[in-house]
Amino acid sequence: MAPSVFSPVGLGPVRLRNRTVKAATFEGRTPDGEVTDALIDYHRAPARGGIGLTTVAYLAVAPEGRTHAEQIVLGPRALPGLTRLTEAVHDEGAAVAGQVGHAGPVANGRSNGVRAISASSLPSPLSMQMIKTATEQDLTRVTRAYVDAARLLVRARFDVLELHMAHSYLISSFLAPGLNRRKDRWGGPLERRARLARQVARAVREEVGDAMALTAKVSVSDGFRGGVTTDEGLELARLLEADGHLDALQLSGGSSLMNPMYLFRGETPVAEFADAMPPIVRWGMKTPFGRGFLKRYEFEEGYFRDKALRFRHELSMPLMLLGGINRLDTMERAIADGFDFVAMGRAVLREPDLVNRLQLGISRAGICTHCNRCMPTIYTGTRCVEWGPGETIPVA
């Protein structure tokens, strides 16, 4: 028989109280690039609400690796606040992960005050600047920055470090043939395009040893022509498994740069997004190209399951299923399918105490409607727009 969703489980050297994960969704609560009480409360709520592992997003390894200037850059300045955050989550009985990465072409160079880098040069729709091609020196520096970041998260008592290898962020930009047009050792066949992903995973594992679990977010499909396909995503996963540096993979999809709605599914809040953007981007969203950027995909419960099953059938390492998980029967089916963890984003944003409600039999499903109007709120404090007036974090 399949284990219960709510049974304790190991993740590398870490013991989780159950198999549920609060997926990384940028919280919008670091206006000065530092941990705030609001950020701590944001993660304390699902921890109190029964989640096994909550994930802090997004922690950049370098200034140009932020998606915009309000995000945390991992360094000595961030350590006290991050330590307060992990202590608060641990006090509620949950474990805490830090999603670590470099935004690459998804970074807003104008907001950050430093030009973005990518596998290959391309225009940025966010900053209206050209994104620079990453040099050998850049890639050496960024790899070292991942190592420094890992060392900091160990000191801050994080349980898990999640490497962001999806959504067209820097590592993902190297993986996607349409974004990586290089002719050197970093481009060409997938084995060369995967060099940065494997190099970073190896370097971080060598730094942290068994002091924390190490996972990676990878793509089952980027959802755009020239992006990572399911076949290539599976090939990357095989390479990462063979290397042996990771304790689990979280299976995601879509591209923050080229096709964000492929990840989210459901309603497309174009007007709300436009209102949240700077004037020049707001104007761009009114053009035919801009209107086509936020594509419409009908919501379907567990919408990445079919693609993720290919990974489950061909890999032996632990896997986290992500994508439209709202119902207990979906979670139970995922565990029966052989997935080791279930990851939720919007469902837990809507109801931070959802796991407790499911475990106690109070509910069989979350009440999130997938209107996706939470998405534009990342610029003002990520929240469900259905919360009551003045309500910041609903708690159990």
N, C-alpha and C positions, 0 to 999 in steps of 0.2 A: 504493500500500500504506500501511496505517496505520503510524505510527511505533511504535517499541518502547516499552513501559512504562518501560524502563530507559534510554532515551535522554535526553540533556540537553535542557532546555526553558527558554524564557524565561517569566517572570511579571512583566509590567511591566518595570522596570529591573533585575530580579534574574535571575540565571542559576541554575537548579537542576540538580543532577546527574542527576535522573530525575523521573518524573511522579508519585511517591508522596508522600502527605501524611499525617502523623500528626495526626488530627483532635483538636480541643480537647476534652479531658475533664478535669474538675477533679481536681487531683492530690492534694489533702488533705495537702500538705506545707509549709504556711505557718502554723504554729500561732500565730505572733505577727504575722501579716500581713506577713512579710518573706521574701525568698528565703532558702532554707536549702540546705545541701549536699545534703540528700535530694532537693530539687526539681531541683537541677542534675543529679544522678545520674539522676533519672527521665527527663530529656530527653537526657542524654548516651547512654543505652542505645540508644534507637532510632536516634540519629544514628550511633553506631558500628555499628549493625545495618543500615545502608544506606538509611534513609529519606531522601527528598529534602528534605522540609520538616517540621519538628516544630513544634507549636503550643502555646504556653503559655496555660493557662486557669486561672482566669478573672481578668482584670485590670480592676478596677472604676474608673470615672472619678470616683466620689464616694462618701463613706462610706455613704450610704443606698442606693447602687447595688450593694453587696455582697449575695450571697445569704445570707451570714452573716459573723460578725465576724472569722473567721480568714483571710479573703481579702485579697489585696493591693489597696490603694488606690494608684493611680498618683500619685506625688508625689516630691519630692526624696529622701525617706527610702528610696524603693525603688530609686533609680538605681544605687548601687554593686552591689547584689546582682544586679540584672537585667543589668548589664554583665558580671559574672562568668559569668552563665548563657550569654549569647550567645557569649562567648569560648570557653566549653567546647564548645558545639555546633559552632561554626565550626572548632574544632580537629579535630573528627571528620569534617569535610567536608560537613556538612549546613547548610541554611539554617534560620532560626528566625523564626516568626511570633508575634505577641502578639495574643491575642483580647481585644479591648477592648469594654467595654459598660457598661450600667446595667441592673441586674436588675429594676428596676421592681417589679411586683407579686409577682415571685418572691423578692424580698428578705425576709429575716426581720427585721422591724423591732425585735423584742424582743432578738434577739441583737446586732444592730448598735447598739442604743441610740438609734436615730433612726427615725422613722416612714417606711415605704415610700411611694412615690408611683407613680401609674399614670395611664393616660389618663383613667380615671374611677374614682370611689371604689368599693371592694368589700371584703368581709371577707377577711382573710388566714387560711388554714388553717394556716399555719406559726407565726405569732405570736399568733393569736387577737386581733388588733387590726384596726381599720379602716384600710385603705390610703387615703391621701389622693389627691384629684384634683390632678394636676400643674398648677400655675399658669403663666401666661406667664413670670413671673420664674424659675420652676423650669426651664422649657425653655430660656430664654436662658442660665441658669447651667450647665445640663447640656451644652449645645452648646459653650460655652466650655471646659468641663472635657474634652470630647473633644479639642479643639484642644490644650490643655495636655498631655494624655496622649500625643497624637501627637508633640509636640515632645520629650517625655521618651524615647519609644521610639526616635526617631532618634538621640538622644544615647547611648542604650544599645546602639546598633548592631544593632537588629532589622532584618531584611530585609523583613518583611511585617507590615502591620497589618490584622487581620481585625475588621471591625465586626460586632457581634452584632445581627442584625435578626430573630431567630427565637425560638422556644420560649417565647413570651409574656413575654419580657423587655420593658423599657420601650418601645423602638421598636416591637417586635412587638405590644405591647398597644394602641398607637395604630392599627396596621394591622387588628386583628381587630374587626369590627363588634360582636361580643358583649361585648367589653371596653371599647370606645370608644363611649360614648353621648353624646359632646359635641355641642353645637349651635353651637360657634364655628368658627373657621377650621381647627381641628385635627380636626374630626369630619365625618361625613356621607359623601359619595362617596369612593372610594378615593384619588382624586387629592389630597383634603384630608387623609385619614388617612395618606397617604404623605409628608406635608410634613416631618415630623421626620426620617424616614429620609434624604430627599434633602438636607435642610438640613445634617445631620451629615456626610454623605458629601462635600458641597461644601466645607464648612468645613475638614474634615480634609485634603482634597486640596490646598486652597489653602495649608495650613500645610506639608505635607510635600513638595509638588512632586514631583520625580522622585527624592527621596532614599530612598524605599522603595516597595514595591508596596502597593497598597491593595485589599483584597477585602472581601466581605461574606458572611455566612451568612444565607441566606434560606430560606423555607419552600415546599416543594412542596405541603404541606397540613398544617394544624395538627392535624387529626384530632379536632376537637370542634365541636359545633354553635355557630355564632357565631365560629368561628376563621377564619383565612385559608384560603380554598379554593384549589384548584389554578389555577382561572381567575384569581383575584385575585393569587395569587403570581406568575403569569405576567405579569399586567398591571403589577405592581410592578417585575418584572425588566425589562420593556420601558422603563419610565420611567427606571430606574437606568442602563440601557444608553444611552438617548438623552442623559442628562445627561453621560455620558462621564467620570465621576470615578473609576470603579472599574476595576481590572485583571482581575478575575475574580469570579464568584459561586460559593459553595459551596452546594449544594442539599441542604437538610436537611428536617426535618419534626417534627411533634409539639409538645407543650407541656409544659414543666416544671411548669406550674401546673395544667393541666386534663387532660392525657393523656400522661404521660411515656413509657409503653410503646409508643406509636405510633412513637417514634423507635427504640427498642431491639429490639423483637420477641424472641421466644423465651420462656424460662421467666420466671415472675413471682415474685421472692423476697420475698413479703409478710412472712413471719415475720422474715427477716433485716432488712428495712427497719424493721419495728416495733421490733426490739431496738436499732437504732441511733438511734432518735428519743428526744427528751425525753418524760417521762411523759405530758404532756397530749396530745401528738401521737400517742404510742403508743396511748393510749386511743381517740383518734379513728379510728385505722386499724382498730380492732376493730368499729366501727359499720358498718352496711350501706353507708353512703356511703364510708367509708374503704376497705372491702374492694373496692368498685367502682372506686376511684381507679386502682389498678394493674390495668388491663385485660390480657387475654391475647391476644396476636397470635402466630400460628405464625411461626417464623422461615423466611425464604425468602432464598436468596442474592441479593444485589443488589435488595432489595425496593423501593427507590425508583426503579428504572430506568425503569419504564413512565411514571410521572409526569414524571421528569426528561427523558425523550426529547421531551416536548412543548416544554420549555424549549430543548433543543438544536435542534429543528427551526425554532424561531421567533426565536432569538437568534444573533448572530454573535460575541459576546464570549466569552472563555474561561470554561469551566465545570468545576467539580469535582464528580464523582459521589461520593455518600456513601450508606451504608446497607447493612450486611451484606455487605461485600466481604471475602472470605477466600481466594478461589482465584485462581490465576494466569489461568485461562481467563476468569473474570469481569472481571479487570482488562484483559485483552487485548480482550475484547468491548467494554468501555467505551471504550477508545481507538479501536477500529474504528467505534463509534457516533458518534465525533466529540467525546467528552469529552476535555478536555485534561489532566486530573489525576484520580487516584483517591485518595480519602481513607478512612483506616481508623482505627478506635478500638480496640475490644475485641481484634481480631486481633493488633494490635501490642502491646497491653498484655499479652496472653498470651505472645507471642514477640517481644521487642524486636528480634531479629535476623531476623525473617521476610523482609524484603526481600532481604537477602543470601542467605538460603536459597533463595528463589525464583529469584533471578538466577543463582545457581550451579547450579541444577538439583537441589539436594539435596531440595527439596520442591516440590510442585505446589499445595499448599493449607496454610492455617494449621490449628492443632489446637484453636482456641477452640470450645467446645461451646455457647456462647450461653446458659449457665445464668443469666447476669446477676447472679450473686452478687458480682461485682465492684462493682455499683452501690452497695450500702450501705456499702462500705469507703471512700467518699469522705470520711467523717467521721473516719477514723482512718489515712488514707494509702492512696490508691487502689491496688489490687493485684488480681491474679488469685488467687483462693482456692486454685487448684491448685498454686501455688508451694510449694516444700518448706519445712519448718519453719525459721524464722530467715532465709529467703531474702527479700531485699528487692527487688533489681532483677536479674533474670537478664540476663547480658550475653553477647555473642557470644564 
